[in-house]
Amino acid sequence: MAILTYSDLKTAVASWLNRSDLTAVIPDFISLAEVHISRTQRAREMQASATANIDTQFFAAPADFLEVLSFRIVDGQGNGYQLIQATPAQISEALANSIQPTIPRFFTLIGDQFQIWPIPDQQYVGTLVYSQRIPALSDANPTNWLLEQGPDVYLYGALMQAAPYLRDTEALTLWKALFDQALEAMRVSDKPIVGPLRTDVPVRGLYRQYNVITDY
């Protein structure tokens, strides 16, 4: 059968396991597979952007946030600045040395919040490009990009999660091998096609790299 929806996927998992008594836990197998895939996969479809006005040092990360790909701010005059990631300890040390508001240059993550430094001296428009979690399948959200492109990834991932529940180590080895193969096939198909590396690209306009401690 074609696996096009969440309902199709639940039916396929039950069929492949040859079990009719797992209806209540099959959604858990699918959810656990999604968690595993979000942790290990970085497909183009997982890239997202968010824009917000930034005039304070702390602001919340997107609800589906996984990791930063780039973070850029633009001031009221249209000047753009690429923020550089630092550790919370580096930001804390920098704040101990200076709290004078000026153009932010660095950011860090503390829990589910971003912290930027220096403290903004005006309102900036920030654009965050980030990796997002895979949208979870449910009865209310019956499909997503991954189910459309990789139903085998979903199926083998759910079957792999079912094996420990069923205490079936032999099946775990089989489903994990098929799951890993399906993930690798997706990674290979997602690689961009690029030409030879150019060595004559002008360097004018590239961002200077700042040090969070010594440059401020």
C-alpha positions in Angstrom: 0.0 0.0 0.0 1.1 3.6 -0.6 2.1 5.5 2.6 0.7 9.0 2.0 -0.8 10.0 5.4 -0.4 9.5 9.1 -3.2 6.9 9.0 -1.5 5.0 6.2 1.7 5.0 8.2 0.1 3.6 11.3 -1.6 0.9 9.3 1.7 0.0 7.5 3.6 -0.3 10.9 1.0 -2.6 12.2 1.0 -4.7 9.0 4.8 -5.0 8.9 4.9 -6.0 12.6 2.0 -8.4 11.9 0.4 -7.2 15.1 -3.2 -6.0 15.6 -2.8 -5.2 19.4 -0.4 -2.2 19.2 -2.8 0.5 18.1 -2.3 2.5 21.3 1.5 2.5 21.1 2.2 2.8 17.3 1.9 6.7 17.5 4.7 6.5 20.2 6.9 4.6 17.8 6.3 7.2 15.1 7.0 10.1 17.5 10.2 8.5 18.7 11.3 8.1 15.1 10.7 11.8 14.5 12.8 12.7 17.5 15.6 10.5 16.3 15.4 12.0 12.7 15.4 15.6 13.9 18.5 14.9 16.0 20.5 13.3 13.1 19.1 14.7 9.8 19.8 18.1 8.3 17.8 18.3 5.1 17.2 21.5 3.1 13.5 21.2 4.0 14.5 21.6 7.7 15.9 25.1 7.0 13.7 28.0 8.1 14.0 31.7 8.8 12.5 34.0 11.3 12.5 37.8 11.5 11.9 40.0 14.6 12.6 43.4 15.9 15.5 43.3 18.4 15.9 46.0 21.0 16.7 44.0 24.1 19.4 41.6 25.1 17.2 38.5 25.5 14.5 37.1 23.2 12.9 33.7 22.7 14.1 31.2 20.1 11.5 29.8 17.6 9.3 27.0 19.0 10.7 24.5 16.4 14.3 25.6 16.8 17.2 23.1 16.5 20.3 25.0 15.7 21.6 28.3 14.2 22.7 28.5 10.5 23.2 32.2 10.4 22.1 35.3 12.4 22.1 38.8 10.8 20.8 42.2 12.1 20.1 45.4 10.2 20.0 48.8 11.8 17.6 51.7 11.0 20.0 53.1 8.4 20.2 49.8 6.5 23.6 48.7 7.7 23.8 44.9 8.1 25.9 42.9 10.7 26.5 39.2 10.8 26.4 38.0 14.5 29.0 35.5 15.7 28.2 32.7 18.1 29.9 32.8 21.5 29.5 30.7 24.6 27.4 31.8 27.6 30.6 32.1 29.6 32.2 34.4 27.1 29.1 36.6 27.0 29.0 36.7 30.8 32.7 37.7 31.0 32.2 40.4 28.3 29.2 41.8 30.2 31.3 41.9 33.4 33.8 44.1 31.5 31.3 46.4 29.8 27.5 47.0 29.6 27.7 50.0 27.3 25.0 49.7 24.6 26.3 49.6 21.0 26.0 47.5 17.8 25.5 43.9 18.8 28.2 41.5 17.4 27.7 38.2 19.3 25.0 35.9 20.4 24.6 32.8 22.5 21.9 30.5 23.6 20.7 30.1 27.2 17.9 27.5 27.5 15.3 28.5 24.9 16.4 32.1 24.7 19.0 34.0 22.7 21.3 36.5 24.4 23.1 39.1 22.3 26.1 41.3 23.1 26.8 44.2 23.2 23.4 45.3 24.5 21.5 46.9 21.5 21.8 50.7 21.3 18.7 50.9 19.0 16.1 48.7 17.5 17.5 46.3 14.9 15.7 43.9 12.5 17.1 40.4 13.1 16.9 37.6 10.6 17.7 34.1 12.0 18.2 31.2 9.6 18.0 28.0 11.5 17.4 24.2 11.4 13.9 23.3 12.6 12.4 20.1 13.9 10.4 17.9 11.6 6.7 18.9 11.9 5.1 16.1 13.9 2.6 13.9 12.2 -0.8 13.6 13.9 -4.5 13.2 13.0 -4.6 17.0 12.7 -1.4 17.1 10.7 -1.7 14.0 8.5 1.4 14.6 6.3 4.6 16.6 6.0 7.5 17.0 3.7 9.4 13.9 5.1 6.4 11.5 4.7 6.0 12.8 1.1 9.7 12.3 0.2 10.8 9.5 2.5 8.0 7.2 3.6 10.6 4.5 4.0 12.4 6.6 6.5 9.3 7.0 8.6 8.3 3.3 8.3 11.8 1.8 9.2 12.2 4.4 11.9 8.9 3.5 13.6 9.7 -0.2 13.2 13.1 0.3 14.8 11.5 2.0 17.8 9.0 -0.8 18.1 11.7 -3.5 18.4 12.8 -2.6 22.0 9.1 -2.4 23.0 8.6 -6.0 21.7 12.0 -7.1 23.1 13.1 -8.3 19.7 16.8 -7.7 19.3 17.0 -9.5 15.9 14.4 -7.2 14.5 16.1 -4.2 16.0 19.3 -5.0 14.0 17.3 -5.4 10.8 15.1 -2.3 11.1 18.1 -0.1 12.2 20.1 -1.2 9.1 17.2 -0.4 6.8 16.5 2.9 8.6 20.2 4.0 8.4 20.2 3.1 4.6 17.1 5.1 4.0 18.5 8.1 5.9 21.8 7.9 4.0 20.0 7.8 0.7 18.1 10.9 1.7 21.4 12.7 2.7 23.0 11.7 -0.7 20.0 12.9 -2.7 20.0 16.2 -0.7 23.6 17.2 -1.5 23.8 20.3 -3.7 25.4 20.1 -7.1 28.3 22.7 -7.2 30.9 23.6 -9.7 34.7 23.9 -9.1 35.9 26.1 -6.2 36.8 29.6 -7.4 40.0 31.2 -6.2 39.4 34.6 -7.7 36.5 35.8 -5.5 37.2 39.3 -4.3 37.5 39.7 -0.5 36.3 43.3 -0.3 33.2 43.5 1.9 33.7 40.3 3.8 33.0 40.5 7.5 35.9 41.0 9.9 35.9 38.4 12.7 35.6 39.9 16.2 36.7 38.5 19.5 34.0 38.7 22.2 36.6 39.6 24.9 39.3 41.7 23.3 37.4 43.7 20.7 35.1 45.5 23.2 
